[in-house]
Amino acid sequence: MTKYALYVRLEAKPGKEQEVAAFLSSAAALVNREPETTAWFAIKMSANIFGIFDAFPSEQGREAHLNGEVAKQLMAKASELLAKPPEIHKIDVLADKLPHEPRSVGSSSRGA
């Protein structure tokens, strides 16, 4: 079960909105390499407000993500792209619904 999460609020500097969106879109490839990041979303809430929501089964997974490549790259670009430092909130997950593992070929109940 997912127990731990992060919500990160990002405010783009005027004129940097597209660069923030591009950075977040490209970060998915890095997150896909993190085995304990079980859910990850880059979101746009308004013209200049963006966010990241991600979830983890353990505190160790959350800490690994906070010390991982996405965080390092975001902090390296923060002064260039963001109006203020990222607001990082550690949150607890009370309940979740995640997709099941994909079925392997041949496990379908339908005929071929």
Secondary structure, 3 states (H helix, E strand, C coil): CCCEEEEEEEEECCCCHHHHHHHHHHHHHHHCCCCCCCEEEEEECCCCEEEEEEEECCHHHHHHHHCCHHHHHHHHHHHHHECCCCEEEEEECCCCCCCCCCCCCCCCCCCC
